[in-house]
Amino acid sequence: MENFKQIPDLLSYDILTEVENLGLEYKSNQICLNATKDAPSDYHLGCGSLLYDWESAEFNDNQELLNIKKWETPLKEEDFTELCPIFEGTALGKLYNDVSLFYDVGRVRIMKLIPSKVMSWHSDDSPRLHYPFKTQQGCCMVIEDEVMHLTQDMWWWTDTTKRHTAFNASFENRFHIVVSLL
């Protein structure tokens, strides 16, 4: 598998219960563990696209995209340097700090993919690390023509600079930590 590589030397984390107990509100099915110096407590700031304002998207009756605005002053992955205070002293904060020791990271997000959903076919500016902390049969990631179920509680390097998507064909939510590499 060229686009997926398991990373055995990173630590594993028991974070599912912590994520549920924090009771945080998801934006675009995401929570960002880190933010910018200007808004260090905003765990929604890094959610979604850094280039496009998807809340402005206009669709026709067939749900085809007609128009979408770009952010006037887009943020960059390297702007996300501050662990949000809500995660300090938690397993999520430890995960963020540990990964930052090994890699130069941008946004570090919790991605929730609900049952019967699929992400858009897209590419990113850099590879990503994935840490599935709740996944099950029927949850897969596709990069170009490679399909892979990423094993739970293991770290994966993924070449998301290539066209990719993910889908959840199960009956339960699927959760990944996704780390943007700089």
N, C-alpha and C positions, 0 to 999 in steps of 0.2 A: 504494500500500500504506500504509494508515493506521497499522497497528500495528508496522511495521518501517521503520526509517530507517537508511540507511548513513551512517557518520560518517567522512568521508574525511580529516580533519585529524589523527587520532591515528596514532601510529607503529605499524609492524608488527614482529613479534618472531619469531625462529626458536627455538621452545621445545620442539618435539616430542622431539628427541633428549635435551635436558636433562631433561625429565619422565621419559623412559624410563631415563636413567642414574641419576637420584636413587633409583630403586627404592623409592619410598614406598608404603606400604600404604594402599589406598583404604578409606574407610568410607562405606557407602551410595553407592558409586561416585563419591565426592567426596574432594577434598583442599582444605583451606582455607589460603590463603596467609597470612592474618592471624588473630590471636587477641586475647584480652583481656589487660589489664594483669595480672590475677591468674594467668593461665596462658599466657604469651606464646609458649611453645614447642609448644603443643598444636595441631598442624595438623589434628586431628580435631574439635576443639571446635565449630567452625562448620559441620560437615557435617550435612546433613539438615534437618529442621524445627526451628525455634526454639520452636515451640509444642507440638508433639506428640512423644512418645517412641514412635517406630514400632517399636522393639524390643519394646515391651509389647503390641503389637497382637494381638488375638485374632480368629480367623476361624472361620466354620462350615465344614462339609464342602464347600460350594459356593464357598469362598473369598470369602465376603461378610464385610465387616468387622462384627464384633460389638461390640468395645470397644477403645478406645485411651486411654491416659492422657495428660494434659497434663503438661508439666514443672512442678514445684512452683514454681520461681523461673525463669521463662523469661528467656533472654538476649535482647537487642535488637540489631538491626543496628548501631546506633551504639556498642555495646560493643566491637566488633572494630576496635581502633585500632593494634594492634602487628603489624608484619611478623614472622612466625616466623623465628627466627635461621637455620634451615636454608636459607632462601631469600635471605639477605643475600649480596650479591656475585654473584648469578646473574641470568640474563635474566628469570626470574620475579620476582625482587626489583625489577629495573629496571622491568618492566611495572607492578608494584604502585605503585611510587613515581611513575612517569610519569602513570598514570591518576589518582592522588591529587592531582596538581597541577591537573588540569582539572576534577575532579568531587569532590563530597563523597561518600565511599564507605563502605559497610558491609562485609559479607563479600565477599571476592574468592576465588572457588573454581574449581578444575579440576573439570569435570563429565565423567565418562566414561559414555557410553551404549553398551552392548554390542550386538552384532547381534541382530536380531529382538526388540528391547525397545521399550517405550513408557512414558513417564512418566504419572503420574496427571493427570487433568483438574483443574486447580487455578488459583487466582489468588494473586498476591503483594501485599504492602503497598506496593510501589514498583516503578517500571520497572527494567529490567536492561539492562546492556550485555553483548553477547556478542562474543567473539572466537574464532571457530572456527579451531583450529590443526591439526585433522585431521578432515576431513569428506569425504564422497563422495556420489555419486548414490544416492538412496534415504534420505538423512538429511534430515528436515524438521522444522520447527517450525510449530505451528498455534496461532494466536491468534484466538479466536472462529471465524469462517469463512474466515480468510485462511491459506493454506499457503505456506511459503517455505523454500527451501533457502538457508541463509545461506552466502555465499561464503567460502571459506577465506582466512585471513590478512587479513581485513578486519573492522573494528569495526561493530557494529550496535546501535542503540538499539531496544529492544523494549518494548511496552506490556504488561508482564506483570501489571498490575493487573486486566487482563481475563482471562477463563478461557482457559487455554492448556495445551498439551502439546508433547512432542517425541517423535519416533520414529526408530528406526534400522532401516530395512528392507534394509540392506546386509549384507555378509559380513565387515565390518571394524569395529573400535571407532571411535567418533566422539568427539572431544574438543573441548570449548569452555572458555574462561575465561568465567565469569559474574560480573559485578560488580553488586552491589546498590547502587542509588543512594539517597541519603538526601534 
